[in-house]
Amino acid sequence: MLIFVLSLGLRFWQLNRLNTLIFDEIYFADHGFSYLKQLDLFDVHPPLGKYFLALGIWIHAHLFGGGEAFRAASEVGDLDAMAYRWLNALTGSLIPLLVGAIAYQWTHRDRLTLLAAGFTALDGLLLVESRLSLINVYLLFFGLLGLWCFGQALTQNLDFKWLIATGLFLGASASVKWNGLGFWLGFILLYSFAWILEEIKYWRPPKLQEQKKEQASQTIQVPVDSQKNGHRVIQDKTRKTNKNKTKSRENLFHQLTQIDFLKLGFSFAFVPFVFYRLQWIPHLQLHPNFTFLEMQRQILGYHESIDSTVDVHPYCSPWHSWIWMRRPVAYYFDRPQVNGESVIVDIHAMGNPILWWLSTLAICALIGTWLSTLGDWWNQDPINTRQWCFHTFLISQYLANFLPWAAVSRCTYIYHYMGASLIAFLTLAWWVDLSLSKRHWLWQVLSWSAIALIIAGFIFWLPIYIGLPLSPEAFHRRMWFRSWY
């Protein structure tokens, strides 16, 4: 609750202080307004995200006293900024809770859950996107909700209704922007890997027969008298306990391969497509000159026509530079006079640098650990199956939300990394929680130092996340690298 209250407060505090359209609000907020006023528009993304912006404006007009201003407005800029930003702020404040819920689903570790939610709440880019009328927060919200529903399906023996819910929300994520398909692709990678393991497990080299014989010869001799005195009862209880532990650590990879193909196709292909198709109906009714297929061709053609050079946009950045946060995006910049002195008001779409750099190291370390576990599995050495499944889930989602951008030739921006970054934050939380579990003082110092630095970094860069006035000297102290300007 403290994490949620903190997230909510930071997103709503002086939300309309900069009462002007900022960055892509000139498109997205305008599209939401146009739907309500039934004005003509052309959008380069599916309409679902703008429907929510329109919903926010409508609720503000009918429930929050903005009706007169809405009726008099001829364009979205005539409205108070609170009207088209508040729903984004609320949605963005829920995202840390979803990340924490997914962490608890897979691990049932309270501290890891709090760390995952806390790290997500301390990310600057998510805060910036939540305080403006942009649509990335809806992509993330529905994608994470789909992952949570998938976890529910696994814990409830692949309950069909949870599989349908998973497909529905994954389809909703792609209905905000096409890159929302990254969450769907992550499931496909996980499912494919489960089948690969199922097919090659019989190819593994057998264990030495001598080891098996030695294990079989190690038996415990229990006297008959002791059995009569209750030791047999104790042994029976021990066997039942071990059996329950084995069952609780059931191989989730095997569980995935048990999904019926018809259910799989219905849940993860038919349901997402039907949702995607249906959400276009309101848009096409307002714009009957275009068919559904024509809209898809126009969107695809637009993105293919965008070049990838800085001549297109000065804040273009290649996909491989996002993990080090080499090139953030300046959403807003102004130099007003306050009390006769020039100050800088800046909104920088950049993450918490300490959090991003540590999470990049965390995901790289996790991939190394995962490969080592894969080698142990191949050699039939004992492994923690549940932990390995969790690591595979994290890696598949991270790679699916990140690596496809390598094939994109158009101009890309750092906010395209947001889906992968949330998985990286969760990975960092796992490593910090593991370190805190160790008794050695060095691990404790490293863990608490990482937490303290992440909090300190968020506080230090907070003014350029929410556009607080800074002196030129204070602003330049926060621009550590020339590429950040």
Secondary structure, DSSP 4 states (H G I P E B T S, - for coil): -HHHHHHHHHHHTTTTSS-S--TTHHHHHHHHHHHHHT-----SS-SHHHHHHHHHHHHHHHHSS-HHHHHH-SSGGGS-HHHHHHHHHHHHHHHHHHHHHHHHHHH--HHHHHHHHHHHHT-HHHHHHHHTT-SHHHHHHHHHHHHHHHHHHHHTTS-HHHHHHHHHHHHHHHHH-GGGHHHHHHHHHHHHHHHHHHHHGGGSPPPPHHHHHHHHH------HHHIIIIIHHHHHHHHHHHHHHHHHT--HHHHHHTS-HHHHHIIIIIHHHHHHHHTTHHHHHH-TTS-HHHHHHHHHHHHHH---STTT-TT---GGGGGGT-S-EEEEEE--EETTEE-BEEEEE---HHHHHHHHHHHHHHHHHHHHHHHHHHTT----HHHHHHHHHHHHHHHHHHGGGGG--S---GGGGHHHHHHHHHHHHHHHHHHHTS-SHHHHHHHHHHHHHHHHHHHHHHHHHHT--B-HHHHHHH--SGGG-
